[in-house]
Structures are given as C-alpha cells and as structure tokens.
Amino acid sequence: MGVVLRPKPEFKLVHMPPVSEAQIRPFQSEAAIAANREYGQIICHCERVSLGEIRDALHASIPAVTLDGLRRRTRCLQGRCQGFHCHADVIRLLAEELGEKPSHVIGCEG
C-alpha cells in the first residue's frame, strides 16, 4: 500500500526572502530602512545585499550557519567579483553570529 501521509499538526510555514529583482528588496524600501537602518548598509555591492538581509538569513526559522547557506539565501558572494570585495565582511558577520573565529568559519582550523 505504501506510506500513509498525514499532515503535521505543528507545521511551520517557512518564508523565503526576496532574492530576485522581481520583488522589492529591503534596501529599495525607505520604510524598511527607516524601521531598520541595517537594510540601508550594503555589504555585497555586486548583488546589492544589505547587512539587514544577511542578519535576517542568520536569524531565520531555518538559519544560515555556513557561508554556502548565506550565499544561497541572500546571493552574497555570487556577484561579478565572486566575493572578492565582500568575503571578509560576510565571514566576520557569520563568525560573530556563531561565536567562532573567522578561521574556523572558513574551515582553516580543525
């Protein structure tokens, strides 16, 4: 017969942030910047990813806990420069959030 599927009573809807140009991003909204100044501070200039968007990804219901996780959720490190200009800032933010050394975040420490 197969597996009987039942809906979970504690199902949580996961909201994915806008990462394309089809939706208005927080750095484009004066109201969002007025509510949280971090949305006006651009970290990744190639993909126009703000500090607020990175912090949102780090505190989401399914948080980004690796550089790849941040890259997938925000598109930081994926622009024309491939992270040449923002890599250090993104590593620092992730390390601060995880309470680890930056060298551990990038896998240089065992």
C-alpha positions as CSV (number, residue, x, y, z in Angstrom):
1,M,0.0,0.0,0.0
2,G,2.9,2.4,0.6
3,V,3.4,5.1,3.2
4,V,0.4,6.7,4.7
5,L,0.8,10.5,4.6
6,R,-0.5,12.6,7.4
7,P,-0.2,16.4,7.8
8,K,1.9,17.6,10.7
9,P,0.0,19.4,13.4
10,E,3.0,21.6,14.2
11,F,3.8,22.5,10.5
12,K,5.6,25.8,10.3
13,L,5.4,27.9,7.1
14,V,8.9,29.0,6.0
15,H,9.1,32.4,4.4
16,M,11.8,32.8,1.8
17,P,13.1,36.4,1.4
18,P,13.1,38.0,-2.0
19,V,16.4,37.5,-3.7
20,S,15.5,38.3,-7.3
21,E,14.7,41.6,-9.0
22,A,11.0,40.5,-9.3
23,Q,10.2,41.7,-5.8
24,I,11.1,44.8,-3.8
25,R,14.1,44.1,-1.6
26,P,14.5,45.9,1.7
27,F,17.4,48.2,0.5
28,Q,14.9,49.6,-2.0
29,S,12.3,50.5,0.6
30,E,12.5,53.7,2.5
31,A,10.1,52.3,5.1
32,A,12.2,49.2,5.7
33,I,15.4,51.3,6.0
34,A,13.6,53.7,8.4
35,A,12.5,50.7,10.5
36,N,15.9,49.1,10.5
37,R,19.0,51.0,9.3
38,E,20.9,47.8,8.5
39,Y,18.8,47.5,5.3
40,G,20.5,50.6,4.0
41,Q,24.0,49.3,4.7
42,I,25.1,47.4,1.6
43,I,27.6,44.6,2.3
44,C,27.7,42.9,-1.2
45,H,27.6,45.7,-3.8
46,C,27.5,43.4,-6.8
47,E,24.3,41.7,-5.7
48,R,23.1,44.6,-3.5
49,V,22.8,42.5,-0.3
50,S,22.4,44.6,2.8
51,L,23.5,43.9,6.3
52,G,19.9,43.6,7.3
53,E,19.3,40.8,4.8
54,I,22.3,38.9,6.0
55,R,21.2,39.2,9.6
56,D,17.7,38.1,8.6
57,A,19.2,35.0,7.0
58,L,21.2,34.3,10.1
59,H,18.1,34.6,12.3
60,A,15.5,32.9,10.0
61,S,13.4,30.0,11.1
62,I,15.9,27.8,9.2
63,P,19.1,29.9,9.8
64,A,22.1,30.0,7.6
65,V,25.0,28.6,9.6
66,T,27.6,28.4,6.8
67,L,28.9,30.6,4.0
68,D,27.1,28.5,1.5
69,G,23.9,28.9,3.5
70,L,24.3,32.7,3.4
71,R,25.1,32.5,-0.3
72,R,22.0,30.5,-1.1
73,R,19.7,32.7,0.9
74,T,21.0,36.1,0.0
75,R,23.1,35.8,-3.1
76,C,26.0,37.5,-1.3
77,L,29.4,36.3,-2.7
78,Q,27.8,35.5,-6.1
79,G,28.2,38.8,-7.9
80,R,30.6,39.9,-10.6
81,C,33.5,39.9,-8.2
82,Q,32.6,36.4,-6.7
83,G,33.1,37.7,-3.2
84,F,36.4,39.4,-3.7
85,H,35.1,42.7,-2.1
86,C,32.6,41.3,0.5
87,H,34.0,38.0,1.5
88,A,35.8,39.2,4.6
89,D,32.8,41.1,5.9
90,V,30.5,38.2,5.3
91,I,32.9,35.8,7.1
92,R,33.2,38.3,10.0
93,L,29.4,38.6,10.4
94,L,28.9,34.8,10.3
95,A,31.7,34.2,12.8
96,E,30.3,36.8,15.2
97,E,26.8,35.2,14.9
98,L,28.2,31.7,15.6
99,G,30.6,32.9,18.3
100,E,33.5,31.4,16.5
101,K,36.8,32.6,15.0
102,P,36.7,33.6,11.3
103,S,39.3,31.0,10.5
104,H,37.0,28.3,11.9
105,V,34.1,29.5,9.8
106,I,36.1,29.1,6.5
107,G,37.5,25.7,7.6
108,C,41.1,26.7,8.2
109,E,41.0,25.4,11.8
110,G,40.3,21.9,12.9
